[in-house]
Amino acid sequence: NTLLVIAHITSFVIAALCISYYGLGAVYDRLCLNPPQIWHDGQVWRLFSYIAFDPYFFAQRSLWFLWSMLLLFFFGREVEQFAGRKTYLTLYAALVLIPAILLCLLGLFIAPGSHLNCFEAIFGMFVAFATLYPGAMPAFFWLPFPVSTLVWILLAIFSLIDLADHAFTALFMLWTSSAVGYVGMRLIGAGRGL
């Protein structure tokens, strides 16, 4: 888990250096998940590179990247301790690849937008944690309800934000990653559900 956080932070730093030289638009265009460029130009690295950094951090000084790293560190650690390193890494790979592949398949029929953000995959890990421990009361949220309820509240809020922004690709990635996190934990026999 710690290695994944270090890998994300390293890619963030490299992206920041590249952005300082090439500009945000150029780096975004090279790394984003863009189905037509995968299908027509064979740029398969985009299935992985889209989680390299959070462009909103650079454009708006958003703290989503920090929030994502905290989610991955705290909740990912619990999932890894329960499932083991191999299963944890397999789940993380599924959280990255399955939504990307499904978006590319969807891109055969419609023209989805491009996507560059690690948040949705990491939110899927939070859903995996909530599936594993639905009654857990996270101390640092100071909320009077369990994480299973928090997952639904956050899914509703993020969905409304994406709908209001017409960010349908982000909405698709959010719900697909959440489903992968839930199904992944249920497949290994963990959790009682949300």
ABEGO torsion letter per residue (X at the ends): XAAAAAAAAAAAAAAAAAAAAAEAAAAAAAABBBAAAAAAAGBAAAAAAAAABBAAAAAAGBAAAAAAAAAAAAAAAAAAAAAEAAAAAAAAAAAAAAAAAAAAAAAAABBBBBBBBAAAAAAAAAAAAAAABAABBBAAAGBABBAAAAAAAAAAAAAAAAAAAGBAAAAAAAAAAAAAAAAAAAAAGBEAEX
